[in-house]
Amino acid sequence: MKNSVVPRVFPPLLAALCLLLAPAAGAAELKIGYVNAVKVIEEAPQGEAALKKLEAEFAPRDKKLVETQNKIKELEQELEKNALTLKDAERRAKEYEIGALKRDLRRTTQEFREDYNLRRNEELAALQKIVYKAIVEFARQEGYDLILHEGVVYANGKVDITDKILKKLGKKQQ
């Protein structure tokens, strides 16, 4: 069994060793960059536009939820205030109405969250495509051999091109 593992593991290790032992002159020509993709997505003007679009799209539904919450509070206060003067049937009817509104509010709130999360994920995916395209385009224009964005423990300021990508996407630098 051990002999069958060695041939599969050996070629990748050999390739990695060859890259590490490459002549210093070849390594000097390699152009590497790093992008903080999270920062780009958070600060890109396209991200801000997507957020405003979502807010505008969901504002009417959010307003209805707030109105329903306020109506429930009013009915509860009215019931509490008039509890002693109401007949049992009237009190039960008010309690039923409040309970029905609360159930409807929970259901509507859950639907709102699901719809909002779905749309937010759609907008995020579209934004990620835009950012990816901008990074690749920038790398090609500037002659980069390698651009890293995740899993980087340290990146020297000389290789960090995050602000350049933000500039390419249209963010005004301070």
Residue, then its C-alpha position, 0 to 999 in steps of 0.5 A: m500500500k505504501n508504495s502506491v501512495v508515493p508515486r501520486v504524492f511525489p510529482p506535486l512535491l517535486a514540482a513545488l521543490c523545483l519552484l522553490l529552488a528556481p534561480a533568483a533571477g527568475a523570481a525577480e521577474l515575478k510580479i505578485g499582488y494582494v487584494n483585500a477582497v472583503k474591503v473592496i466589496e465593502e467599500a466599492p461604490q457598486g456595493e453602496a449602490a446595491l445596498k441602496k437598491l435593496e433598501a428601496e426595494f424592501a422599504p415598503r414591506d418594512k414599513k408595513l411590518v412596523e405599522t403592524q407592530n404599532k397596531i399590535k401595541e395599540l390593541e394591547q394597550e387598549l385591551e389593558k386599559n379597558a380590561l375591567t370594563l369589557k365583557d368576556a366575549e369582547r375581551r376574548a375577541k380582542e385577544y384573538e385579534i391580537g394573537a392573529l395579528k402576532r401570528d401574521l406578523r411572525r409569518t410576514t417577518q419570516e418571509f421578509r427576512e428570507d426574501y431579503n437574504l435571497r436578494r442580498n445574496e444575489e446582489l453580493a454575487a453580482l458584486q463579486k463578479i464585478v470585483y473579480k472582473a476588475i481585479v483580473e483586468f487590472a492584473r492583465q493591464e499591469g502585467y501581474d503574474l499572480i494576485l492573491h486575496e484569501g488565505v494570506v497571512y501577511a502582505n507587504g504594502k508594496v504588493d497590496i493593490t486593494d486601493k488601486i482596485l477600489k480606484k478602478l471601481g470608481k471609489k474616490q480615495q481620501 
